[in-house]
Amino acid sequence: MTTKLRSFLSVFAARPVALLGLVYLVTIITVALGADLIAPYAPEDIEPVNRLSPPSWGHWFGTDHFGRDTFSRVLHGSRLALLIGVGVVSFALATGVPIGIISALFPRIGRVLMRMVDVMMAFPSLLLALGLIVILGQSVANAILAIGVIYLTTTARITYGVTLRLREETYVEAARSMGASTLWMIRKHILPNMISPLLVQASFVFAFAQLGAASLDFLGLGAPPEIPSWGNMLAESRIYITRAPWLLFYPGLMIVLTAFSLNLVGDVLRDRLDPRFREMLGNRQRR
Amino acid sequence: MLAYVLKRTGAAIATLVAASIVIFIFIHLIPGDPIYVMLGDEATPEQVEALRTRLGLDRPLYVQYFYWAGNVLQGDLGTSIFFQEPVTVIIRDGAETSLLLACVTMVWIVALGVPVGVLAAIRQGTWVDQGLSGIAMLLASIPTFWVGLYLILIFAAHLGWLPSSGYPSIFEDGGLSNLRYLLLPSLTLAAPNAALILRLTRASMLDVAKEDYVRTARSKGIRPYRVVVRHILRNALLAVVSAFGFTFAALISEAVVTETVFALPGIGRMVVQSILRRDYPVIQGVILVIVCLYLVINLLVDISYRYLDPRVDLE
């Protein structure tokens, strides 16, 4: 085990609840990868005789209105949840980080870029996502893009703030006065120092992406209905809430546990962050 | 101070203009021709062209924008394609529900988030603090519609105490007692936001508690209660008040989902339905009004923040 990994884990040792969160996340990744092997049924298997049957030995989480096994569908739903999370985080980082760094290092361009970010932030986040879905069409990729755009803005702002501080550091100034190129400074000084704050941001974005995707699914504008996502399962269960409350419980619980674990992990990582950067990742997260 | 107000107002107006251009372009990128939506598939090409000319949709995009912006400045947001009614009337009809919902929700947020946050800060590090902070984080991790559906299941379906959907205007039949229709929706909407305010209040209290003047007050022998209320809380609330603007914006956005869950006749649900109906003028109008509201609130928050805390510099 490398020292870095050990120091990473030692932080969690002091916060048992956060450690549980970490364990949950590792479990859910394993489940997502091995869903085909673990799930007792295929997610689309229909058993009309067992429509809306409550949890039992045969169907741990009960069945839905087509007689599909909720447990298997919940397990398969973890795949889409992770895909959405990874996709949104990647998009937000791939777009937000360059915008933030360029804005901080080139104030002329920065003034324009950050104004554009301000304008985007004036739009209520969910409406922005809904609008993009309608323009782009309904698909998993477009859901990722639509939610990613929301967090592009926060990521750009955080990167901008962090870069502004780093630019003033003595070692960066020294490098500059010795004739280092901007690209070299970004690679050697700015990006390496930005990893921790961005890791914290990534875990929060991952968490909120789960909630955003669930909302889009619920409004019928997220993943196509045939895909067993947790949000879609909840949307379908809505009409049966009094007859089959288990349909409402399990997919929702998975969303909550996933988002909660990510928030816990993000919180622990933030606490050990350089205090100069901590305030930028405060409670003003966009939802 | 005046210079600051003018500068911030100017920036807000610039943002609004930019946002209006973005909205306008966005709407015109939506696939699907509104003319066909209006006339149906059987329309003849002549009918389509005639209507397109009548609505000005055949003119260049920038001409359409200036035409639209000019009308907006005169208080005319256009006419709904679906309802054949002015957009301003549609917004006014939904505004009562949405604004009341937001206000009742804000009451919950302030009443629950701030005092509990103060309590967590006072008991920092104890199990009370850890428990409350944990609950806050849990609430921020729950999808709002899930909370809403459970509240419906418990309080409307099982106990039958409260209505599960709809909202009749308080100005019509029923009067103020109609507010009970907003009780479950407002709790739904308040849960994650009260959690954020709780966390912010706690963090802000702990920040202020480290200030020199708090140490001075303590060492002068002022009673702990008084130090908390007079010295810490008053200053800590500044940061919390400035977060209310963000929270309000979040409320408008999340209300889209909450209004759908509870079938409330508000602006949020109207937007979703208009998007599905390709009712351009309504989408344009509603989003513009919401953005405008958001900018005005943030402007007021910024100015009051500056007024309340002169240490905040002009930038």
Interface residues (C-beta under 8 A of the other chain):
Chain A: V17 R115 M116 D118 V119 M120 A122 F123 P124 S125 L126 L127 L130 G131 V134 I135 G137 A207 L211 A214 S215 F218 L219 G231 L234 R238 I241 T242 P245 L248 G252 I255 V256 A259 F260 L262 N263 L264 D267 G282 N283 R284 Q285 R286 R287
Chain B: A14 T15 L16 A18 A19 V22 F26 L29 I30 P31 G134 M137 L138 A140 S141 I142 P143 T144 F145 W146 L149 Y150 I152 L153 A157 P192 L196 R199 L200 A203 A243 F246 A249 A250 I252 S253 E254 V256 V257 T260 V271 V272 I275 I283 I287 I290 V291 Y294 L295
